[in-house]
Amino acid sequence: MLSQLIKNSLEQCISKVSEGLGILGSSPVNAALEQPANAEHGDYSSNIAMQLARTLRKPPAVIAELITAELKASGSANGLLQRIEVAPPGFINMYIDWQVWAQTDFALPQAGGEKVIVEHTSVNPNKSMHIGHLRNSCIGDALARILRKTGHTVEVHNYVDDLGNQLADTVVGLLNVPLAGNHVRFGDYCWDIYAEINKEYAQHPESVHKRTEILHALEQGHGNTAWIGNLVAGQIVKEHVEEMRNFGIGYDLLVWESSILKEGFWASAFDLLSQTEVFVQESEGKLAGCWILKQSAGGGDSAQDTEEEHQKDKVLVRSNGILTYTAKDIAYHLWKFGLLDKDFAYSEFNSGLWTTGLSGEVLPFGHADKVVNVIDYRQEYPQAMVKQAFQALGYHEQAERLHHVSYGVVSLSPASAAGLGLDTSAGKSSYAMSGRQGIGIKVTELVRLMEDSIDATRSDKNGLSSRLIATAAIRYYLLRFNLGTEIVFDFKQAMEISGNTGVYLMYAYARASRVLSKGGALAESGSGNSGNSRNDRDSADNLYSANSIDKSDNVDSIDQKEGDLPLFPLQLEAAELALLRQLSLWQDTLYTASRELTPNTICNYAHSLAALFSNFYSACPILKGEASIVAFRLWLTRRFTGTLGEALDVLGLPKPERM
C-alpha cells in the first residue's frame, strides 16, 4: 500500500535521526499519516516532528528538517515522493510523483490464507424474508467479498434455527389455524399463518402451551410433528436461498440447529463447560433447575445482568430440559474453531451449497482462524455470553478472534409504509416491521415494486434488466449506512441517480466505459497497474438519455494500446490530481474495511471516487486536445474503471458497460 510504504520510510528515517542525535527510543515510533484536504499542503502529511520534540529535545521545525533531509537522502520512499517540504510549526508535507506511482506495483499486507468463517442471514425458517433480514445478508456477503479480496480464505455459513420458537409457532399455526388466500410461495402463506397464530396467543394466552409441546417434539426429532417441522423449514430455506441468489448472495454451508443436537455437539460442550466453575445448575429462585453461565470471576454483577431479558440469555438449559439458543450457539462456535471432538456429515443442498446432516461426506468445513457473525444489535448480549464461555474454557485467543458485526434494524419511511397500504395516520417518522403482526415488506415484494418503478422510467429497456438495477440499488442502499445506524428505508431515495446511490455508481462506471469505447481503448478493468481483470461484463443500454457521450468528441486520432503508460503532464489539472489522489487510496480503504469489518467504508470511497470522476469528466475534455493529453486522460479513465470495478465487485454490484 502507498501509505504503508511512505510510513515505513518515514519511520526508518526517524530511527536514523534519533540515532544520530544519540537518543534511542524505548519503543518504535508510530508515524501517523493523513491526506490533507487541500492538495497544496501535500498528498500526505505528518505531525510526527511535533510529537518527538520532547523526546529528541529539539524544536519541531528542526526535527522536521532532519527527517526531511534523511528522507531525501534515502531515496524519497523509492522515488515516490517528488517533493518534501516542512511547514510551520513542524509539519512534513509530502508530494507524490504520480508517474512513479503509476509504475509501482503495490501489495496489500498478506493475510497468509487465514481462514475466516462468516455467518450471516441465519433467518428463522418460518416465513418469507423481509427487508430487515436482507440488510444482514448484504452486510455479510460484502464482508465475505472484502475478506476474500484481501487474501483470506472465507467460508460462508447460514445457520438455520429449525428448533426455535418461530418455527414452532408456524407449525402450531399450520396445524390449528385455517387460512385461505392467494399465495404464490409457501413462505408467503406461512407469513400470514405466523401473524395469525400470534393473534391467537394474544387473545387466548393459555394456547401458548402448544408452542412448548411443538418445541419438545422438534427437539426429539422423530414423529409426525418433527417431520412436519423438517418439511416446513426445508421448503422455506430453499426459498430463502433462491431469494438471496437473486442478489448475488450465496453460502458454502447450511448449518441446521437440529444437527448440532443430533450429532452430540451440545453433549460435548456440556462436558467441557461442566469442568468450569461458571457453569452451574441453580437450586433456588426463578431460575431453579436451570443450567446457567455465571459471570466470569472478578467480573461482578452489573445492573445490566440483572435485567430479566439478560437473565434469560445466560440460561443455557431451562428447567424443563430445553436448550436455549445461546447453549447451541456455544457448541456451534466451539466446532467453528475446531475445538470439539465432533463433526457433521455433509450432503449437497443444491449445486455448490452443502448442508449438515446425519449422513453424507466428510469435508473440511470449520477449523477457522477467525469467526465473523453478522447479527443485529439486539443479540449483543447472547454473543457476549458465547465469548464468556470461551474465556471460561481457557480459549482466550479464540475469544479475541470471535467478532460480532452488529447493525441497526430497518424500518419503513412514512411514504414507503403508505405505499404498502399500512396505516400511517399516527404521523410517525418511521414504521417498524413486525413479523408477529405481519407488518413489513417481503424481499420479493420490494424487488417487484422497485423493478416496476424503474421500468416505468426507462425509454430503452434493452441491456441491464430493471430487476438487476433494482436489486443493486436495494443492496447498495442497505450497505452505505454506518453499521450502527437504524435505516429508515425509502423507495424513492434508493433509486435516485444522483448522490450516494448504487445507480449513481453504476452510471459512473458505464459513462467511463463509453468514453473508453469511443476512444478505441479496450475497457478491461485489468489495465495498467490496477491488477484486476473483468471477466464478467454486464452489457447494458441507456437507462437515462443523459448517459450518452457527446457525439462531437473527436476520437479519430486516438491510438493508444491497453497497457501503455503515457507521460503525465508536467502540471496536472486540479480535477486530474483530485482523481489520482482518490485512486491512490483504494488499497488503504480496502485494507481498513477488512480490518474494521465495515462495508460502508467501501461505499463512501466509491461514491467519492465516482463524484471526482464526474468532476474530471466535466472539467477535462478526455477525447479532445493534444495526443499526449488525450492518452493520459484515457489512461486515467481506465484506471478509474479498474478501481471502481473492484469496489463494485466487493459490494456485489454489476459493472455495466452502458446504462
ChimeraX attribute file (.defattr): number of C-alpha atoms within 10 A of each C-alpha:
attribute: neighborCount
match mode: 1-to-1
recipient: residues
	/A:1	18
	/A:2	20
	/A:3	17
	/A:4	15
	/A:5	14
	/A:6	21
	/A:7	19
	/A:8	14
	/A:9	19
	/A:10	26
	/A:11	19
	/A:12	19
	/A:13	21
	/A:14	27
	/A:15	17
	/A:16	17
	/A:17	20
	/A:18	19
	/A:19	12
	/A:20	11
	/A:21	12
	/A:22	10
	/A:23	14
	/A:24	15
	/A:25	14
	/A:26	6
	/A:27	6
	/A:28	11
	/A:29	15
	/A:30	12
	/A:31	18
	/A:32	13
	/A:33	19
	/A:34	13
	/A:35	18
	/A:36	14
	/A:37	11
	/A:38	9
	/A:39	15
	/A:40	9
	/A:41	18
	/A:42	20
	/A:43	22
	/A:44	22
	/A:45	21
	/A:46	23
	/A:47	19
	/A:48	23
	/A:49	26
	/A:50	20
	/A:51	14
	/A:52	19
	/A:53	17
	/A:54	11
	/A:55	12
	/A:56	18
	/A:57	11
	/A:58	15
	/A:59	15
	/A:60	23
	/A:61	19
	/A:62	16
	/A:63	25
	/A:64	29
	/A:65	19
	/A:66	18
	/A:67	25
	/A:68	24
	/A:69	16
	/A:70	19
	/A:71	22
	/A:72	17
	/A:73	11
	/A:74	14
	/A:75	12
	/A:76	21
	/A:77	19
	/A:78	15
	/A:79	14
	/A:80	22
	/A:81	21
	/A:82	15
	/A:83	15
	/A:84	20
	/A:85	17
	/A:86	22
	/A:87	15
	/A:88	9
	/A:89	14
	/A:90	22
	/A:91	21
	/A:92	27
	/A:93	25
	/A:94	23
	/A:95	18
	/A:96	20
	/A:97	15
	/A:98	19
	/A:99	16
	/A:100	14
	/A:101	18
	/A:102	20
	/A:103	12
	/A:104	13
	/A:105	11
	/A:106	17
	/A:107	13
	/A:108	15
	/A:109	12
	/A:110	10
	/A:111	13
	/A:112	10
	/A:113	13
	/A:114	15
	/A:115	20
	/A:116	25
	/A:117	24
	/A:118	24
	/A:119	27
	/A:120	26
	/A:121	27
	/A:122	22
	/A:123	21
	/A:124	21
	/A:125	29
	/A:126	30
	/A:127	29
	/A:128	26
	/A:129	27
	/A:130	22
	/A:131	24
	/A:132	24
	/A:133	21
	/A:134	22
	/A:135	27
	/A:136	26
	/A:137	26
	/A:138	27
	/A:139	28
	/A:140	27
	/A:141	27
	/A:142	23
	/A:143	25
	/A:144	28
	/A:145	19
	/A:146	26
	/A:147	25
	/A:148	20
	/A:149	18
	/A:150	21
	/A:151	16
	/A:152	19
	/A:153	18
	/A:154	23
	/A:155	19
	/A:156	19
	/A:157	25
	/A:158	22
	/A:159	20
	/A:160	21
	/A:161	21
	/A:162	28
	/A:163	29
	/A:164	22
	/A:165	16
	/A:166	20
	/A:167	26
	/A:168	26
	/A:169	26
	/A:170	29
	/A:171	27
	/A:172	24
	/A:173	23
	/A:174	18
	/A:175	11
	/A:176	12
	/A:177	15
	/A:178	9
	/A:179	12
	/A:180	9
	/A:181	7
	/A:182	7
	/A:183	11
	/A:184	8
	/A:185	14
	/A:186	15
	/A:187	24
	/A:188	19
	/A:189	18
	/A:190	24
	/A:191	23
	/A:192	22
	/A:193	27
	/A:194	28
	/A:195	19
	/A:196	21
	/A:197	23
	/A:198	20
	/A:199	14
	/A:200	16
	/A:201	16
	/A:202	12
	/A:203	10
	/A:204	10
	/A:205	11
	/A:206	10
	/A:207	14
	/A:208	16
	/A:209	11
	/A:210	16
	/A:211	21
	/A:212	17
	/A:213	13
	/A:214	23
	/A:215	26
	/A:216	17
	/A:217	19
	/A:218	24
	/A:219	18
	/A:220	15
	/A:221	19
	/A:222	10
	/A:223	10
	/A:224	11
	/A:225	21
	/A:226	22
	/A:227	14
	/A:228	15
	/A:229	24
	/A:230	18
	/A:231	12
	/A:232	22
	/A:233	25
	/A:234	17
	/A:235	16
	/A:236	22
	/A:237	25
	/A:238	14
	/A:239	19
	/A:240	20
	/A:241	18
	/A:242	14
	/A:243	18
	/A:244	18
	/A:245	12
	/A:246	15
	/A:247	22
	/A:248	17
	/A:249	17
	/A:250	19
	/A:251	21
	/A:252	17
	/A:253	23
	/A:254	23
	/A:255	23
	/A:256	19
	/A:257	20
	/A:258	22
	/A:259	20
	/A:260	22
	/A:261	19
	/A:262	16
	/A:263	17
	/A:264	16
	/A:265	22
	/A:266	22
	/A:267	14
	/A:268	16
	/A:269	22
	/A:270	18
	/A:271	10
	/A:272	16
	/A:273	19
	/A:274	15
	/A:275	12
	/A:276	14
	/A:277	13
	/A:278	18
	/A:279	20
	/A:280	18
	/A:281	20
	/A:282	15
	/A:283	11
	/A:284	9
	/A:285	7
	/A:286	9
	/A:287	16
	/A:288	13
	/A:289	17
	/A:290	22
	/A:291	23
	/A:292	22
	/A:293	25
	/A:294	21
	/A:295	18
	/A:296	14
	/A:297	9
	/A:298	6
	/A:299	8
	/A:300	10
	/A:301	11
	/A:302	9
	/A:303	7
	/A:304	11
	/A:305	17
	/A:306	11
	/A:307	11
	/A:308	9
	/A:309	11
	/A:310	14
	/A:311	15
	/A:312	17
	/A:313	21
	/A:314	23
	/A:315	25
	/A:316	26
	/A:317	21
	/A:318	17
	/A:319	15
	/A:320	10
	/A:321	12
	/A:322	15
	/A:323	20
	/A:324	17
	/A:325	17
	/A:326	21
	/A:327	25
	/A:328	21
	/A:329	20
	/A:330	25
	/A:331	24
	/A:332	24
	/A:333	22
	/A:334	24
	/A:335	22
	/A:336	20
	/A:337	21
	/A:338	16
	/A:339	16
	/A:340	18
	/A:341	11
	/A:342	14
	/A:343	20
	/A:344	24
	/A:345	16
	/A:346	21
	/A:347	18
	/A:348	14
	/A:349	14
	/A:350	10
	/A:351	6
	/A:352	10
	/A:353	15
	/A:354	20
	/A:355	20
	/A:356	23
	/A:357	19
	/A:358	13
	/A:359	10
	/A:360	13
	/A:361	13
	/A:362	11
	/A:363	12
	/A:364	8
	/A:365	18
	/A:366	23
	/A:367	17
	/A:368	22
	/A:369	18
	/A:370	20
	/A:371	24
	/A:372	20
	/A:373	20
	/A:374	24
	/A:375	23
	/A:376	19
	/A:377	16
	/A:378	12
	/A:379	14
	/A:380	14
	/A:381	17
	/A:382	19
	/A:383	20
	/A:384	17
	/A:385	23
	/A:386	24
	/A:387	23
	/A:388	21
	/A:389	27
	/A:390	21
	/A:391	16
	/A:392	23
	/A:393	16
	/A:394	12
	/A:395	16
	/A:396	14
	/A:397	12
	/A:398	20
	/A:399	21
	/A:400	13
	/A:401	16
	/A:402	23
	/A:403	18
	/A:404	20
	/A:405	23
	/A:406	17
	/A:407	23
	/A:408	19
	/A:409	21
	/A:410	23
	/A:411	23
	/A:412	23
	/A:413	20
	/A:414	22
	/A:415	17
	/A:416	20
	/A:417	23
	/A:418	14
	/A:419	12
	/A:420	16
	/A:421	9
	/A:422	14
	/A:423	12
	/A:424	16
	/A:425	8
	/A:426	8
	/A:427	9
	/A:428	10
	/A:429	12
	/A:430	19
	/A:431	23
	/A:432	15
	/A:433	19
	/A:434	14
	/A:435	18
	/A:436	17
	/A:437	15
	/A:438	15
	/A:439	17
	/A:440	21
	/A:441	22
	/A:442	20
	/A:443	20
	/A:444	15
	/A:445	13
	/A:446	17
	/A:447	23
	/A:448	16
	/A:449	16
	/A:450	22
	/A:451	19
	/A:452	13
	/A:453	16
	/A:454	18
	/A:455	18
	/A:456	11
	/A:457	12
	/A:458	14
	/A:459	11
	/A:460	13
	/A:461	17
	/A:462	14
	/A:463	16
	/A:464	20
	/A:465	18
	/A:466	23
	/A:467	19
	/A:468	17
	/A:469	25
	/A:470	25
	/A:471	23
	/A:472	25
	/A:473	26
	/A:474	29
	/A:475	25
	/A:476	25
	/A:477	25
	/A:478	24
	/A:479	24
	/A:480	21
	/A:481	19
	/A:482	16
	/A:483	22
	/A:484	13
	/A:485	11
	/A:486	13
	/A:487	21
	/A:488	18
	/A:489	23
	/A:490	18
	/A:491	21
	/A:492	11
	/A:493	15
	/A:494	22
	/A:495	22
	/A:496	14
	/A:497	16
	/A:498	13
	/A:499	15
	/A:500	21
	/A:501	22
	/A:502	32
	/A:503	25
	/A:504	19
	/A:505	30
	/A:506	26
	/A:507	23
	/A:508	27
	/A:509	27
	/A:510	24
	/A:511	26
	/A:512	25
	/A:513	25
	/A:514	20
	/A:515	23
	/A:516	21
	/A:517	14
	/A:518	18
	/A:519	23
	/A:520	18
	/A:521	19
	/A:522	16
	/A:523	21
	/A:524	20
	/A:525	23
	/A:526	21
	/A:527	22
	/A:528	19
	/A:529	17
	/A:530	19
	/A:531	14
	/A:532	15
	/A:533	13
	/A:534	15
	/A:535	9
	/A:536	9
	/A:537	11
	/A:538	14
	/A:539	16
	/A:540	17
	/A:541	19
	/A:542	21
	/A:543	25
	/A:544	14
	/A:545	12
	/A:546	9
	/A:547	16
	/A:548	16
	/A:549	13
	/A:550	9
	/A:551	8
	/A:552	8
	/A:553	14
	/A:554	14
	/A:555	17
	/A:556	10
	/A:557	13
	/A:558	18
	/A:559	13
	/A:560	20
	/A:561	13
	/A:562	17
	/A:563	12
	/A:564	12
	/A:565	18
	/A:566	18
	/A:567	11
	/A:568	19
	/A:569	13
	/A:570	7
	/A:571	8
	/A:572	12
	/A:573	12
	/A:574	14
	/A:575	18
	/A:576	20
	/A:577	17
	/A:578	20
	/A:579	23
	/A:580	21
	/A:581	19
	/A:582	18
	/A:583	21
	/A:584	19
	/A:585	16
	/A:586	21
	/A:587	19
	/A:588	15
	/A:589	18
	/A:590	23
	/A:591	18
	/A:592	15
	/A:593	19
	/A:594	22
	/A:595	12
	/A:596	10
	/A:597	22
	/A:598	22
	/A:599	28
	/A:600	21
	/A:601	19
	/A:602	24
	/A:603	24
	/A:604	16
	/A:605	19
	/A:606	26
	/A:607	21
	/A:608	17
	/A:609	26
	/A:610	25
	/A:611	19
	/A:612	22
	/A:613	26
	/A:614	17
	/A:615	16
	/A:616	22
	/A:617	19
	/A:618	11
	/A:619	13
	/A:620	18
	/A:621	13
	/A:622	24
	/A:623	23
	/A:624	16
	/A:625	12
	/A:626	9
	/A:627	14
	/A:628	15
	/A:629	19
	/A:630	23
	/A:631	24
	/A:632	20
	/A:633	23
	/A:634	24
	/A:635	25
	/A:636	24
	/A:637	24
	/A:638	26
	/A:639	23
	/A:640	26
	/A:641	28
	/A:642	26
	/A:643	24
	/A:644	24
	/A:645	26
	/A:646	25
	/A:647	24
	/A:648	22
	/A:649	17
	/A:650	21
	/A:651	28
	/A:652	19
	/A:653	24
	/A:654	23
	/A:655	28
	/A:656	23
	/A:657	23
	/A:658	23
	/A:659	29
